[in-house]
Amino acid sequence: MENKHDKISGEEALKRLLDGNKRFINKKFIHRDFEEERKETASGQNPFAIVLSCIDSRVPTEIIFDQGIGDIFNLRIAGNVISDDGLGSLEFACGLSGTPLIFVLGHTSCGAVKGACDHVEYGNLTGLLKKIYPAIKLTETSPGESRKSDNLKFVNNVAIENVRLSMQEILDKSEIVKEKIDANEVLMVGGMYDISSGKVEMI
């Protein structure tokens, strides 16, 4: 079992996540004693990464990266969009807890992205989906090609662009995180999870 309290670099943290995803794909999970991990982390935590991902039930972060209790911070919101509260969570993880890696993770067939493409309006979800509109605007299509949820290629390309924009928004809106990244104390990366294959691809 990996040390819950070691200090590693952002690059090492990224490798740890991607190695975990390989284990997930190949069904070679690390055997974990969750009771023991619970006991180990009861007195404190030192996660090596914070993953900003979607609430989609098909993207359970600890499972797809084969991690255990206390290994990663999870920041989940529909469409992995940025909010003030989300930024505060990132600042807590990187600024106060010393987490060296931010991983912004989108995924294929994202329902939030589909809703944004179709301009769905539904209560408080309306404002959330509008945060994905800039990614829709930046995503190109061929003449006559659908720009709605019926075009899965378009939806997935929007999801990729949305990850890029979320990363930029973090830099633009959080001086704390930006300073950590500029000082090489934190690494920020983006990726896409394929819900069919289980593979995480870097963006």
C-alpha positions as CSV (number, residue, x, y, z in Angstrom):
1,M,0.0,0.0,0.0
2,E,1.3,3.4,-0.9
3,N,2.3,5.7,2.0
4,K,-0.7,8.0,2.8
5,H,1.6,10.7,4.1
6,D,4.5,10.9,1.6
7,K,5.3,14.0,-0.4
8,I,5.5,13.5,-4.1
9,S,5.7,15.8,-7.2
10,G,2.9,16.6,-9.5
11,E,4.5,14.4,-12.2
12,E,4.7,11.5,-9.7
13,A,1.1,12.1,-8.7
14,L,0.0,12.0,-12.3
15,K,1.9,8.8,-12.9
16,R,0.2,7.3,-9.9
17,L,-3.2,8.1,-11.3
18,L,-2.5,6.9,-14.8
19,D,-0.9,3.7,-13.5
20,G,-4.1,3.2,-11.5
21,N,-6.2,3.6,-14.6
22,K,-4.1,1.0,-16.4
23,R,-4.8,-1.4,-13.5
24,F,-8.5,-0.6,-13.8
25,I,-8.6,-1.4,-17.5
26,N,-6.6,-4.6,-17.1
27,K,-8.6,-5.7,-14.0
28,K,-5.5,-5.9,-11.9
29,F,-6.7,-3.9,-8.9
30,I,-4.5,-3.4,-5.8
31,H,-6.0,-5.4,-3.0
32,R,-7.1,-2.9,-0.4
33,D,-8.1,-3.3,3.2
34,F,-10.6,-0.5,3.6
35,E,-10.8,-0.9,7.3
36,E,-7.1,-0.5,7.7
37,E,-7.1,2.5,5.3
38,R,-9.9,4.1,7.3
39,K,-7.9,3.6,10.5
40,E,-4.7,5.0,8.9
41,T,-6.5,8.2,7.7
42,A,-8.7,8.8,10.8
43,S,-6.1,11.2,12.3
44,G,-5.5,13.2,9.1
45,Q,-5.3,13.2,5.4
46,N,-2.7,14.0,2.7
47,P,-4.2,13.2,-0.7
48,F,-1.8,13.4,-3.6
49,A,-4.3,14.8,-6.2
50,I,-7.5,16.6,-6.5
51,V,-9.7,15.5,-9.4
52,L,-12.4,17.9,-10.8
53,S,-14.8,15.7,-12.6
54,C,-18.5,15.3,-13.5
55,I,-21.1,13.9,-11.2
56,D,-21.9,11.2,-13.8
57,S,-22.4,7.8,-11.9
58,R,-20.4,6.1,-14.6
59,V,-17.2,8.0,-13.6
60,P,-16.4,6.9,-10.1
61,T,-13.1,8.6,-9.6
62,E,-11.4,6.3,-7.0
63,I,-12.4,3.2,-9.0
64,I,-11.3,4.3,-12.4
65,F,-7.9,5.4,-11.0
66,D,-7.8,2.4,-8.6
67,Q,-7.2,4.5,-5.5
68,G,-8.2,4.0,-1.9
69,I,-9.4,6.0,1.1
70,G,-7.4,9.2,1.7
71,D,-5.6,9.1,-1.7
72,I,-7.5,11.8,-3.7
73,F,-9.7,14.8,-3.2
74,N,-12.9,14.5,-5.3
75,L,-14.5,17.7,-6.6
76,R,-17.6,16.6,-8.6
77,I,-20.1,18.8,-10.4
78,A,-22.2,18.3,-13.5
79,G,-20.1,19.1,-16.6
80,N,-16.9,19.6,-14.4
81,V,-17.5,23.3,-14.6
82,I,-15.9,26.0,-12.4
83,S,-17.7,27.8,-9.5
84,D,-16.5,30.0,-6.7
85,D,-17.1,27.1,-4.3
86,G,-15.2,24.8,-6.5
87,L,-12.3,27.2,-6.7
88,G,-12.3,27.4,-2.9
89,S,-12.0,23.6,-2.7
90,L,-9.1,23.7,-5.1
91,E,-7.4,26.4,-3.1
92,F,-7.9,24.3,0.1
93,A,-6.4,21.2,-1.5
94,C,-3.4,22.9,-3.1
95,G,-2.8,25.9,-0.8
96,L,-3.6,24.4,2.6
97,S,-3.2,20.7,2.2
98,G,-0.3,20.7,-0.2
99,T,-1.8,18.5,-2.9
100,P,0.6,18.6,-5.9
101,L,-1.8,17.7,-8.7
102,I,-5.0,19.1,-10.2
103,F,-6.6,16.8,-12.7
104,V,-9.6,18.2,-14.7
105,L,-11.4,15.2,-16.0
106,G,-14.2,15.3,-18.7
107,H,-15.8,12.2,-20.1
108,T,-17.5,10.9,-23.2
109,S,-21.3,11.0,-23.6
110,C,-21.5,13.7,-20.9
111,G,-25.2,14.4,-20.1
112,A,-24.4,18.0,-19.0
113,V,-22.7,18.7,-22.2
114,K,-25.6,17.2,-24.2
115,G,-28.0,19.4,-22.2
116,A,-25.9,22.5,-23.0
117,C,-25.8,21.6,-26.7
118,D,-29.6,21.3,-26.7
119,H,-30.0,24.5,-24.6
120,V,-31.9,22.8,-21.9
121,E,-33.5,25.0,-19.3
122,Y,-34.4,23.4,-16.0
123,G,-34.3,25.2,-12.7
124,N,-30.8,25.9,-11.3
125,L,-29.4,23.6,-13.9
126,T,-30.0,26.3,-16.5
127,G,-27.2,28.5,-15.1
128,L,-24.8,25.6,-14.8
129,L,-25.3,24.5,-18.4
130,K,-24.7,28.0,-19.6
131,K,-21.1,27.7,-18.3
132,I,-20.5,25.1,-21.1
133,Y,-21.7,27.4,-23.9
134,P,-18.3,28.9,-24.5
135,A,-17.0,25.4,-25.2
136,I,-19.8,24.8,-27.7
137,K,-19.0,28.1,-29.4
138,L,-15.4,27.2,-29.8
139,T,-16.0,23.6,-31.1
140,E,-16.1,23.5,-34.9
141,T,-18.3,21.3,-37.1
142,S,-18.5,20.7,-40.8
143,P,-21.2,22.5,-42.9
144,G,-24.6,20.9,-42.2
145,E,-23.3,18.8,-39.3
146,S,-25.5,18.7,-36.2
147,R,-24.5,20.8,-33.2
148,K,-26.9,19.1,-30.9
149,S,-26.8,16.1,-28.6
150,D,-27.6,13.7,-31.4
151,N,-24.1,14.2,-32.7
152,L,-21.9,12.3,-30.2
153,K,-18.7,13.3,-32.0
154,F,-19.6,16.9,-31.5
155,V,-20.6,16.3,-27.9
156,N,-17.3,14.7,-27.1
157,N,-15.3,17.4,-28.8
158,V,-17.3,20.0,-26.7
159,A,-16.4,18.0,-23.6
160,I,-12.7,18.2,-24.5
161,E,-12.9,22.0,-25.1
162,N,-14.8,22.3,-21.9
163,V,-11.9,20.7,-20.0
164,R,-9.5,23.2,-21.6
165,L,-11.7,26.1,-20.7
166,S,-12.1,24.9,-17.1
167,M,-8.4,24.7,-16.7
168,Q,-8.0,28.3,-18.0
169,E,-10.7,29.5,-15.8
170,I,-8.9,28.1,-12.7
171,L,-5.8,30.0,-13.7
172,D,-7.8,33.2,-14.4
173,K,-9.8,33.2,-11.2
174,S,-7.6,31.7,-8.6
175,E,-4.4,33.6,-7.7
176,I,-3.6,31.0,-5.1
177,V,-3.6,28.1,-7.5
178,K,-1.8,30.1,-10.3
179,E,1.0,31.1,-7.9
180,K,1.4,27.4,-6.9
181,I,1.5,26.4,-10.6
182,D,3.9,29.2,-11.5
183,A,6.2,28.1,-8.6
184,N,6.1,24.5,-9.9
185,E,4.5,23.4,-6.6
186,V,1.4,22.2,-8.4
187,L,0.8,20.5,-11.8
188,M,-2.5,21.0,-13.5
189,V,-3.5,18.6,-16.3
190,G,-6.7,17.7,-18.3
191,G,-8.0,14.4,-19.5
192,M,-11.0,12.6,-20.9
193,Y,-12.5,9.4,-19.6
194,D,-14.0,7.0,-22.2
195,I,-17.1,5.4,-20.6
196,S,-16.9,2.5,-23.0
197,S,-13.3,1.5,-22.8
198,G,-12.6,2.8,-19.3
199,K,-9.4,4.5,-20.5
200,V,-8.3,8.0,-19.5
201,E,-6.6,10.0,-22.3
202,M,-4.6,13.1,-21.6
203,I,-5.6,16.3,-23.3
